[in-house]
Amino acid sequence: MATQQRTVDYLLEQASGAGALSTKPMFGEYGVYLDGKMIGSICDDQLYVKPTASGRLHAEPVSEAPPYPGAKPHLLIEADRWDDAEWLGNLLRATAAELPIPKPRKPKRST
């Protein structure tokens, strides 16, 4: 089951206080980015956040599950917690703060 656009829109609205939050379509689902860092995914209408020490501490109690088959486990943020916009924004900021800055992509060589 693919993620519905209304789920993505709702999460973006709820977490708008986190900073420059965006999503990108990825294989029928969505990657979630904060300030250019990929911090999680929205898959099957569920929010998965990359596990970090401060993110895990902030989200307790939280379960972990892979967002798609073969993926590493992520923090599975239950839908009933999305309603607390301040809490959600804090979780996403704490997670992004611990993740490394993405390496710049090398330009493609023309043949």
C-alpha positions in Angstrom: 0.0 0.0 0.0 1.5 3.3 -1.0 1.5 6.4 1.2 -1.4 8.8 0.6 -0.5 12.4 -0.2 -2.8 13.6 2.6 -0.5 11.7 5.1 2.6 13.5 3.7 0.8 16.9 3.8 -0.4 16.4 7.4 3.1 15.4 8.6 4.7 18.3 6.9 2.2 20.7 8.4 2.5 19.2 11.9 6.3 19.3 11.9 6.6 22.7 10.1 8.2 24.2 13.3 11.2 21.8 13.0 12.8 23.9 10.2 13.3 23.4 6.5 11.3 20.2 6.3 10.7 18.5 2.9 9.8 15.2 1.3 10.9 13.6 -1.9 9.2 10.7 -3.7 11.2 7.5 -3.5 10.0 4.3 -5.0 6.4 5.0 -4.3 7.0 6.2 -0.8 8.7 9.4 0.6 12.0 10.3 2.1 11.8 13.0 4.8 14.5 15.7 4.9 15.3 18.4 7.4 17.8 21.1 6.4 19.1 18.8 3.6 19.6 15.7 5.8 17.5 12.6 5.2 16.1 11.9 8.6 13.5 9.3 7.9 10.8 7.9 5.6 7.0 7.8 5.2 6.1 4.4 4.1 2.6 2.8 4.0 1.2 5.9 5.8 3.6 5.4 8.7 6.5 7.7 9.9 9.9 6.1 10.3 12.7 8.2 11.8 16.4 7.2 11.6 17.5 6.0 15.0 19.8 8.3 17.0 20.5 8.4 20.7 18.7 11.7 21.4 15.9 10.8 19.0 15.3 7.5 20.8 15.4 9.2 24.2 12.9 11.8 23.1 10.5 9.3 21.6 10.5 6.8 24.4 8.5 4.6 24.5 9.1 3.7 20.9 9.3 0.6 18.8 11.6 0.0 15.9 10.8 -1.5 12.5 12.2 -1.4 9.0 10.4 1.0 6.7 10.6 -1.5 3.8 11.9 -5.1 3.4 15.7 -5.2 3.8 16.1 -1.8 5.5 17.7 -1.2 8.8 15.2 -0.7 11.7 14.0 2.9 12.2 12.0 4.4 15.0 8.4 3.8 14.2 6.5 6.9 15.3 2.8 6.0 16.0 0.2 8.1 14.3 -1.4 9.2 17.6 1.8 11.0 18.4 1.8 13.1 15.2 -0.9 15.4 16.7 1.6 17.0 19.1 3.3 19.4 16.7 5.8 20.7 19.2 6.9 17.2 20.3 7.2 16.0 16.6 9.3 19.0 15.6 11.6 18.5 18.6 12.0 14.8 17.7 13.0 15.7 14.1 15.4 18.4 15.1 17.1 16.2 17.7 17.5 13.5 15.1 18.9 15.8 12.4 21.3 17.3 14.9 23.0 13.9 15.3 23.1 12.9 11.7 26.1 13.8 9.5 25.9 16.5 6.8 25.4 14.7 3.4 28.5 14.5 1.3 28.3 16.6 -1.9 27.6 14.6 -5.0 30.2 14.4 -7.7 29.1 15.9 -11.0 28.2 13.3 -13.6 30.8 12.9 -16.3 29.6 13.4 -19.8 30.6 10.7 -22.3 
